[in-house]
Amino acid sequence: MKTQPERVAPQDPATSSLLLGALVFFQMLPATLLVPSARPLFAELYRADDGYIHAFMSLNMVGGFLAAPLIGWATDRKGYRFPAFIALGALDAIIQLLLPIGLPLPVLLALRTFQGAAHVGSATLLMTCAASTARRTGNAKVMGIAGSCLMLAVAFGSSLGGLLLKIGLSAPFVAGAVFALLAAGLGSFLPKEWWAQNRRTGVSLEVMRREPALWVPLASAFVGRFTVGCLVVSFALYAHRAFGLSDARIGLLYSLLTLPFALLMYPAARLGDRLPRMTVLLVGGAVYAFGLAALGQVGPGALPGVMVLIGSSGALVFASTLCMAANEASPERRGTAMALVNAAGCLGMLLGPVVAGILNAILRTRGWDSVAAYRVVFSVAALSVLLWLVPVAFWAKHRSRNASNLEFERT
């Protein structure tokens, strides 16, 4: 008697890697898709002040920061990664559909927190799937494809969100829900062993004591995401109030930052193979700080160029950060090092909008107008990069001197 053939996931590693990349792309797309919607959401439905917009953009990171470690621990312990991924994707989609319907403000902010928990938790499971597969198979290309697709999703999200706003306020939220469900569905086509439980669980903070050089990429990840957090809401409000730019055009300006960032990641990493990676990091950081400081000083005609400058120099910083984290850690601690870099980045992205919102509120109470207040926010973001670069430069000089002395002693 013939039986119905069971559907099997593609087993070809190349096909599965490309499928994983598509899954990462669609899962991460809603993260920046909603950025251009924050200002019109509150302007049209709530008439709320800027503080609530900053809260809306940061509360999802609060949810993610708190929930992701718990989700990772629970699924590692029970081995239910794929069912959890499906459930979190569905929850993410449902909440996104609820956000633009005009719920009471406290309910909206609470839902945003849970949406962040679902989205970041789902992303954590997905990147864990990619990382464990890369370690098990020794195929580093898996992580390369996943990382590239993640950056492309970040790059295209803002511009797509701005275009969808032309249809209506709810369009980006509906699209985000569709992408979340699409990613959850695609997950079922990955080979089952890719979702298998990784026996080496947990992230040990001991690695930071044993590998002190990791503090450089950790601090770099924090500062880089902190500055992005300072911009994510502040720039949209600033461009709208200072120059009267539409939300669609602001979304396109965001894409001029994120698209060069995504496209230059690979060349930036290869540049670090030809030049000292610390030099690339320091030069990129200096240019990045200059771009942030210039953001509030130029007219609307120069904004596209400044955004491209920030995105390009940001690629130098981020690529150097990831490569240094991988190179500085010993092989047995490399996975932990990458996890800590991601955690530092999440913390920076959480604090960036919070600091920008608090600083703006303080300046407004002292009589500053909102445009001048946001210019100060951009300057503070640039200053944070410079304050990070100074100790890194001294550390690099000290390390280079020690390496030279050691080489001299050997000869």
URSULHU-V199475 format. One record per backbone hydrogen bond with DSSP energy under -0.5 kcal/mol. CO is the residue of the C=O (numbers start at 1). NH is the residue of the N-H. Records with the same first field share a line. If there is no record, write none. Layout:
CO=NH + NH
//
This chain:
12=16
13=17
14=18
15=19
16=20
17=21
18=22
19=23
20=24
21=25
22=26
23=27
24=28
25=29
26=30
28=31 + 32
29=32 + 33
30=34
32=35 + 36
34=37 + 38
35=38
36=40
37=41
38=42
39=43
40=44
41=45
42=46 + 47 + 48
49=52 + 53
50=54
51=55
52=56
53=57
54=58
55=58 + 59
56=60
58=61 + 62
59=63
60=64
61=65
62=66
63=67
64=68
66=70
67=71
68=72
69=73
70=74
71=75
72=76
73=77
74=78
75=79
80=84
81=85
82=86
83=87
84=88
85=89
86=90
87=91
88=92
89=93
90=94
91=95
92=96
93=97
94=98
95=98 + 99
96=100
98=101
99=102
104=108
105=109
106=110
107=111
108=112
109=113
110=114
111=115
112=116
113=117
114=118
115=119
116=120
117=121
118=122
119=123
120=124
121=125
122=126
123=127
124=128
125=129
126=130
127=131
128=132
129=133
130=134
131=135
132=136
133=137
134=138
138=140
139=142
140=144
141=145
142=146
143=147
144=148
145=149
146=150
147=151
148=152
149=153
150=154
151=155
152=156
153=157
154=158
155=159
156=160
157=161
158=162
159=163
160=164
161=165
162=166
163=166
164=167 + 168
168=171 + 172
170=174
171=175
172=176
173=177
174=178
175=179
176=180
177=181
178=182
179=183
180=184
181=185
182=186
183=187
185=188
186=189
187=190
189=10
191=194 + 195
192=195
193=196
197=199
199=201
202=204
203=205
204=207
205=208 + 209
206=209 + 210
207=211
211=214
212=215
213=216 + 217
214=218
215=219
216=220
217=221
218=222
219=223
220=224
221=225
222=226
223=227
224=228
225=229
226=230
227=231
228=232
229=233
230=234
231=235 + 236
233=237
234=238
235=239
236=240
237=241
238=242
239=243 + 245
240=244
246=250
247=251
248=252
249=253
250=254
251=255
252=256
253=257
254=257 + 258
255=259
257=261
258=262
259=263
260=264
262=265
264=268
265=269
266=270
267=271
268=272
270=273 + 274
271=274 + 275
276=279 + 280
277=281
278=282
279=283
280=284
281=285
282=286
283=287
284=288
285=289
286=290
287=291
288=292
289=293
290=294
291=295
293=296
294=297 + 298
299=302 + 303
300=303 + 304
302=306
303=307
304=308
305=309
306=310
307=311
308=312
309=313
310=314
311=315
312=316
313=317
314=318
315=319
316=320
317=321
318=322
319=323
320=324
321=325
322=326
323=327
324=328
325=329
330=333
331=334
333=337
334=338
335=339
336=340
337=341
338=342
339=343
340=344
341=345
342=346
343=347
344=348
345=349
346=350
347=351
348=352
349=353
350=354
351=355
352=356
353=357
354=358
355=359
356=360
357=361
358=362
359=363
360=364
361=365
362=366
363=366 + 368
364=367
369=373
370=374
371=375
372=376
373=377
374=378
375=379
376=380
377=381
378=382
379=383
380=384
381=385
382=386
383=387
384=388
385=389
386=390
387=391
388=392
389=393
390=394
391=395
392=396
393=397
394=398
395=399
396=400
397=401
398=402
399=403
400=404
401=405
402=406
403=407
404=408
405=409
406=410
407=411
//
